[in-house]
Amino acid sequence: MIQDTLQKIEARLAASATLSDENRAALESLLSDLRREIDGLEGDRAEEAESIAAFTESSAREALRESQDPDLLDASLSGLQKSVRHFEASHPNLTQVVNGICQQLSNLGI
């Protein structure tokens, strides 16, 4: 499921008409980092990674919609941030990547 989710996010980025080439490249780079970090997870951590992937997909979907609903975007970003808090101590690189995605979306004015 995680790989499917990451592929969906990458497809959304590729199809988005609202992103500049620079922002698209930055988000694609962060997603590549996220894929690498998630690939290294095992067992129970993989289930938590599924949650992170789902919230990331939701956040990307809401952020890239032409007609945005700020409440839905806030909810998805909040869920994403909460889902990675458990990883902060044991997976600092994953936490850093997800925070980078959140920051990049925030920098887009989303």
Secondary structure, 3 states (H helix, E strand, C coil): CHHHHHHHHHHHHHHCCCCCHHHHHHHHHHHHHHHHHHHCCCCHHHHHHHHHHHHHHHHHHHHHCCCCCHHHHHHHHHHHHHHHHHHCCCCHHHHHHHHHHHHHHHHCCC
